[in-house]
């Protein structure tokens, strides 16, 4: 209890209500077709997008990143450019290590107050705190909800 009489109750962040847990259990986040070998990735939370993106960075799987993980708006932006797809791949290839560092820090830093989160409509933005950001080339990752799934909107 605080001096002003405020009662503080702590709960585990992993404690989800039964309906939410049932919903999450029904979603297959990663699925590989046995016949074609096609990989399908889905994300409900930012950590799912981050994990999938980090796997694509590690494996240099630009097709899956482009076709499944980035938002429709971002994909359309690249498709409208003359060499948009090549520009996309060049950006992720050239910045692969720095992008992975930022995503890793955002993924791990939330528990330590190193990440600030903002929500505006269907866009959620995670930004490294100023104390941490000075050591990173990229400091902000935004996610956008498209129907029931979350997509990577931008990395800045």
NORZIBEL-V122795 format. One record per backbone hydrogen bond with DSSP energy under -0.5 kcal/mol. CO is the residue of the C=O (numbers start at 0). NH is the residue of the N-H. E is the energy in kcal/mol with one decimal. If there is no record, write none. Layout:
# NORZIBEL-V122795
((CO;NH;E) (CO;NH;E))
This chain:
# NORZIBEL-V122795
((1;4;-1.8) (5;1;-2.8) (5;7;-0.5) (6;8;-0.5) (11;14;-1.4) (13;15;-1.0) (16;20;-2.7) (17;21;-2.9) (18;22;-2.2) (19;23;-2.8) (20;24;-2.4) (21;25;-1.1) (22;25;-0.8) (22;26;-0.7) (23;26;-0.9) (26;28;-0.8) (28;41;-2.9) (30;32;-0.5) (30;39;-3.0) (32;36;-2.2) (37;32;-2.7) (39;30;-2.5) (42;149;-3.0) (44;47;-1.1) (44;48;-1.5) (45;49;-2.9) (46;50;-2.6) (47;51;-2.6) (48;52;-2.8) (49;53;-2.7) (50;54;-2.0) (51;55;-2.3) (52;56;-2.5) (53;57;-2.6) (54;58;-2.7) (55;59;-0.9) (55;60;-2.1) (59;61;-1.4) (60;64;-1.8) (61;65;-2.7) (62;66;-3.1) (63;67;-2.6) (63;68;-1.1) (64;68;-0.7) (64;69;-1.8) (68;151;-3.3) (70;74;-2.7) (71;75;-2.8) (72;76;-1.9) (73;77;-2.0) (74;78;-2.4) (75;79;-1.6) (76;80;-0.7) (77;80;-0.8) (80;83;-1.3) (82;86;-2.7) (83;87;-2.6) (84;88;-2.3) (85;89;-2.6) (86;90;-2.5) (87;91;-2.2) (88;92;-2.5) (89;93;-3.1) (90;94;-2.1) (92;95;-0.8) (94;98;-3.1) (95;99;-2.2) (96;100;-2.2) (97;101;-2.3) (98;102;-2.7) (99;103;-2.6) (100;104;-2.4) (101;105;-2.6) (102;106;-2.6) (103;107;-2.5) (104;108;-3.2) (105;109;-0.9) (107;110;-0.8) (108;111;-1.2) (108;113;-2.2) (108;114;-0.6) (109;112;-0.9) (113;128;-3.0) (115;126;-2.9) (117;124;-3.3) (119;122;-1.9) (121;144;-2.4) (122;119;-2.8) (123;142;-3.1) (124;117;-2.7) (125;140;-2.8) (126;115;-3.5) (128;131;-1.1) (128;132;-3.1) (129;133;-0.9) (131;134;-1.9) (132;135;-2.3) (138;127;-2.8) (139;155;-2.9) (140;125;-3.2) (141;152;-2.9) (141;153;-1.5) (142;123;-2.6) (143;145;-0.5) (143;150;-2.4) (144;146;-0.6) (145;148;-1.8) (148;145;-3.1) (150;143;-2.3) (150;152;-0.5) (151;70;-2.7) (153;141;-2.7))
